[in-house]
Amino acid sequence: MAPYVDSEVGRLATVLLHRPGAELARLTPRNNDSLLFDAIPWVGRAQEEHDRFAQALRDRGVEVLYLGQLLEETLDVPDARSLLTETVLADPRLGDNLRARVAAHLSDLDPRELAHVLMAGLAHEEVKPGPGKPGGLVYELMDRHEFVIDPLPNLLFTRDSSAWVRDQVAVTSLAMPARSRETTLTRAIYTHHPRFAGTELLYTPGLENVEGGDVLLLAPDVLAIGVGERTTAAGAERLARRVFDAGLAHTILAVPIAQERATMHLDTVCTMVDTDAVVMYPNVADALMAYPVTSGFDGEPRVGAARPFLDAAAEAMGIERLRIIDTGLDPVTAEREQWDDGNNTLAIAPRLCVAYERNVETNAQLERAGIEVIAISGSELGSGRGGPRCMSCPIERAPLGEAAGEA
């Protein structure tokens, strides 16, 4: 089936995940902050939790694709291999001598081994020795615990590096330096893997910052884009312009969110669980505003006056109102469960979603509202601040009209 996504809740058919691996084992107390993790995860348990997440999706008929496997297959394509190798060798920290040594090291690797290095990085002590000094002055002055190629532990969160809008994919431009190389892998997969032959890129790395966690497909012709810590106003404007030029939406809601770790993306405070329902952090429900953006006659985005997000969304979606399901039951529980990704649900179909089991009150609220919850464990997966939606990039969903009655 061809990739196609026009909503957050259409019946999910194919999803892209990344099973955590050696890159997660690279985290230490010295580097976890710079690599954007709040704690050092127990890798084996994180893998067990992720495997159960993937199986829960398969049990509901979802095809699960793994980023690592797709990358390995992509590296069989010479142009992709050259592109990705050149990207890591372009790092100005290397210097000429070490760059030559790393190039020789990478050239000896088969696709599986090279995929491993591109994801898990290359440590100082792993560079293959050669005649004389392995990398000249740069290598000699590096701490033996440093990385020549940095690991990418945030690959786990596949939502951020790409987002599909109908049959086109936005390969995003990630804001944090620790994550910027992720999109080179994603772009190579969508450009060179046979599965995605002919895919049009709606957005590309190197443009203004946009992250997939800030992009919500509220309805087939309506997008919301969070603007905050990770997605800039310039990025939202650029994406809006490209969406309108491609005829993929009639309205985009630009939604300012607090530039804080707890609310790094729009999907940390609001996700959809039905065609007319969102699970939402109550502390922001009334305060969240939106700027409606439409395409003018001259093709330029036109920005309307700010309005309450829930009102603007309902009007753009052509419905009377959006139902709100609160995170938690009281302010303390709401704050705790929002931090634990209670809002970050993944809809498999209307009224059917995956959520972390630890958010007991939020899940109970969902059930009372008629939303079936598939609860998964996430004690270790959540150490990077992300839930089921963050860990999944839908590649194919049934068009919303075909899924309206499903659960």
Residue pairs with C-beta under 8 A, 6 or more apart in sequence:
1 13
1 14
1 396
2 167
2 396
3 14
3 164
3 167
3 169
3 196
3 199
3 395
3 396
4 164
4 166
4 167
4 396
4 397
4 399
5 164
5 165
5 166
5 217
5 394
5 395
5 396
5 397
6 165
6 166
6 217
6 220
6 397
6 399
6 400
7 217
7 218
7 219
7 220
7 272
7 275
7 397
7 399
7 400
7 403
8 216
8 217
8 218
8 271
8 272
8 347
9 272
9 273
9 274
9 275
9 347
9 349
9 350
9 400
9 403
10 349
10 350
10 397
10 398
10 399
10 400
10 402
10 403
11 348
11 349
11 397
11 398
11 402
11 403
11 406
12 57
12 60
12 62
12 346
12 347
12 348
12 349
12 394
12 396
12 397
13 61
13 62
13 63
13 396
13 397
13 398
14 62
14 63
14 65
14 394
14 395
14 396
15 57
15 62
15 63
15 64
15 65
15 392
15 393
15 394
15 395
16 65
16 66
16 67
16 70
16 158
16 162
16 392
16 393
16 394
16 395
17 50
17 53
17 54
17 64
17 65
17 66
17 67
17 158
17 391
17 392
17 393
18 66
18 67
18 68
18 155
18 156
18 158
18 391
19 47
19 50
19 51
19 54
19 66
19 68
20 41
20 43
20 46
20 47
20 50
20 153
20 156
20 381
21 43
21 47
21 68
21 119
21 120
22 116
22 119
22 120
22 151
23 119
23 120
23 121
23 151
23 152
23 153
23 155
24 41
24 43
24 46
24 153
24 156
25 43
25 120
26 35
26 120
26 121
26 123
26 147
26 151
26 153
27 35
27 37
27 40
27 41
27 151
27 153
28 40
28 145
29 40
30 145
32 38
32 39
32 40
34 178
35 151
35 153
35 154
35 178
36 153
36 154
36 176
36 178
36 179
36 384
36 385
37 153
37 383
37 384
37 385
38 383
38 384
38 385
39 383
40 383
41 380
41 381
41 383
41 384
42 380
43 380
45 379
45 380
46 380
46 381
46 383
49 376
49 377
49 378
49 379
49 380
49 381
50 156
50 381
50 391
52 376
52 377
53 354
53 376
53 381
53 388
53 391
54 64
56 354
56 374
56 376
57 64
57 348
57 354
57 392
58 64
60 348
60 349
60 352
60 374
62 348
63 396
65 195
65 395
67 155
67 158
67 185
67 186
67 189
68 115
68 119
70 189
70 193
70 195
71 115
71 118
71 119
71 185
71 188
71 189
72 111
72 112
72 115
73 111
73 193
73 194
74 80
74 188
74 189
74 192
74 193
75 81
75 84
75 111
75 114
75 115
76 111
77 192
77 193
79 192
80 188
80 191
80 192
81 111
81 114
83 184
83 188
84 114
84 118
84 184
84 185
84 188
85 103
85 106
85 107
85 114
87 181
87 184
88 102
88 106
88 118
88 149
88 181
89 99
89 102
89 103
89 106
91 149
93 138
94 102
94 135
94 138
94 148
95 135
95 136
95 137
95 138
96 136
97 133
97 135
97 136
97 137
97 138
97 139
98 127
98 134
98 135
98 136
98 138
98 139
98 148
101 127
101 128
101 130
101 134
101 135
101 139
102 122
102 127
102 135
102 148
102 149
104 128
104 130
105 122
105 127
105 128
106 114
106 117
108 128
109 117
117 149
118 149
118 152
118 185
119 151
119 152
119 155
119 185
120 151
120 152
121 147
121 148
121 149
121 150
121 151
121 152
122 147
122 148
122 149
123 145
123 146
123 147
123 148
124 139
124 142
124 143
124 144
124 145
124 146
124 147
124 148
125 144
126 148
127 134
127 135
127 139
127 148
128 134
133 139
133 140
135 148
139 148
142 148
150 178
150 181
152 179
152 181
152 182
152 185
153 384
154 160
154 178
154 179
154 182
154 384
155 161
155 182
155 185
156 381
156 384
156 386
156 391
157 213
157 384
157 386
157 390
157 391
158 391
158 392
158 393
159 212
159 213
159 267
159 386
159 389
159 390
159 391
159 392
159 393
160 172
160 174
160 179
160 182
160 211
160 212
160 213
160 230
160 265
160 390
161 171
161 172
161 174
161 179
161 182
161 183
161 185
161 186
161 212
161 393
162 169
162 170
162 171
162 172
162 183
162 186
162 190
162 212
162 393
163 169
163 170
163 172
163 212
163 215
163 393
164 170
164 393
164 394
164 395
165 202
165 215
165 217
165 223
165 243
165 246
165 248
165 249
166 220
166 248
167 199
167 200
168 199
168 200
168 201
168 202
168 246
168 248
169 190
169 196
169 199
169 200
169 201
169 202
170 201
170 202
170 203
170 210
170 212
170 215
170 239
170 242
171 183
171 186
171 187
171 190
171 201
171 203
171 204
171 205
172 183
172 203
172 205
172 210
172 211
172 212
173 183
173 203
173 204
173 205
173 206
173 207
173 208
173 209
173 210
173 235
174 180
174 182
174 183
174 205
174 209
174 211
174 230
175 209
175 211
175 229
175 230
175 231
175 232
176 230
180 205
183 205
184 205
187 201
187 204
187 205
189 196
190 196
190 199
190 201
191 199
191 201
200 246
202 239
202 242
202 243
202 246
202 248
203 210
203 238
203 239
203 242
207 235
207 238
208 232
208 234
208 235
208 237
208 238
209 230
209 231
209 232
209 234
209 235
210 225
210 231
210 232
210 235
210 236
210 238
210 239
211 230
211 231
211 265
212 393
213 226
213 230
213 264
213 265
213 266
213 267
213 268
213 386
213 389
213 390
214 225
214 226
214 227
214 228
214 230
214 231
214 236
214 265
214 266
214 267
215 223
215 224
215 225
215 226
215 239
215 266
216 223
216 224
216 225
216 226
216 266
216 267
216 270
216 271
216 272
217 223
218 224
218 253
218 272
218 313
218 316
218 317
219 275
219 316
219 317
219 318
219 400
220 399
220 400
221 248
221 249
221 250
221 251
222 249
222 250
222 251
222 252
222 253
222 313
222 316
222 317
223 243
223 249
223 251
223 252
223 253
224 252
224 253
224 255
224 266
224 290
224 309
224 313
225 231
225 236
225 239
225 240
225 252
225 253
225 254
225 255
225 266
226 255
226 256
226 257
226 265
226 266
226 267
227 233
227 235
227 236
227 254
227 255
227 256
227 257
228 256
228 257
228 258
228 259
228 263
228 264
228 265
228 266
229 257
229 259
229 260
229 261
229 263
229 264
229 265
230 264
230 265
231 265
233 254
236 252
236 254
237 254
237 293
237 301
239 252
240 252
240 254
240 293
240 301
241 300
241 301
243 249
243 252
244 252
244 294
244 295
244 299
244 301
245 299
250 294
250 295
250 316
251 292
251 293
251 294
251 316
252 292
252 293
252 294
252 301
253 290
253 291
253 292
253 293
253 309
253 312
253 313
253 316
254 290
254 291
254 293
254 303
255 266
255 288
255 289
255 290
255 291
255 309
256 289
256 291
257 263
257 265
257 266
257 269
257 284
257 288
258 284
261 385
262 268
262 338
262 339
263 269
263 284
264 385
265 390
267 343
267 344
267 389
267 390
268 281
268 338
268 341
268 343
268 344
268 385
269 280
269 281
269 284
269 288
269 338
269 343
270 278
270 279
270 280
270 281
270 284
270 288
270 309
270 343
271 278
271 279
271 343
271 344
271 345
271 346
271 347
271 389
272 278
272 347
273 279
273 325
273 345
273 347
273 351
273 353
273 366
273 371
274 323
274 347
274 350
274 351
274 370
274 371
275 350
275 400
275 404
276 317
276 319
276 321
276 322
276 323
277 322
277 323
277 324
277 325
277 369
277 371
278 322
278 323
278 324
278 325
279 325
279 326
279 327
279 342
279 343
279 345
279 362
279 365
279 366
279 371
280 324
280 325
280 326
280 327
280 343
281 326
281 327
281 334
281 338
281 342
281 343
282 326
282 327
282 328
282 331
282 334
283 331
283 334
283 335
283 338
285 310
285 324
285 326
286 308
288 308
288 309
288 310
289 306
289 307
289 308
289 309
290 306
290 307
290 308
290 309
290 312
290 313
291 303
291 304
291 305
291 306
292 303
292 304
292 307
292 312
292 316
293 301
293 302
293 303
293 304
294 301
294 302
294 304
295 301
295 302
296 302
310 321
310 322
310 324
313 322
314 320
314 321
314 322
323 369
325 362
325 365
325 366
325 369
325 371
326 334
326 362
326 365
327 334
327 337
327 338
327 342
327 343
327 359
327 361
327 362
327 365
328 334
328 335
328 336
328 337
328 338
328 342
328 359
328 361
328 362
328 365
329 361
329 365
333 361
337 359
337 361
337 362
340 356
340 358
340 359
340 382
341 356
341 359
341 378
341 382
341 385
341 386
341 387
341 388
341 390
342 355
342 356
342 359
342 362
342 387
343 362
343 387
344 355
344 356
344 386
344 387
344 388
344 389
344 390
345 353
345 354
345 355
345 366
345 387
345 388
345 389
346 353
346 354
346 355
346 387
346 388
346 389
346 391
346 392
347 353
348 354
348 374
349 403
349 406
349 407
350 403
350 404
350 405
350 406
350 407
351 370
351 371
351 372
351 407
352 371
352 372
352 374
352 406
352 407
353 366
353 371
353 372
353 373
353 374
353 388
354 373
354 374
354 375
354 376
354 388
355 362
355 363
355 366
355 373
355 374
355 375
355 376
355 387
355 388
356 375
356 376
356 377
356 378
356 382
356 387
356 388
357 363
357 375
357 376
357 377
357 378
358 377
358 378
358 379
363 373
363 375
366 373
367 373
372 407
376 388
378 387
378 388
381 391
397 403
398 406
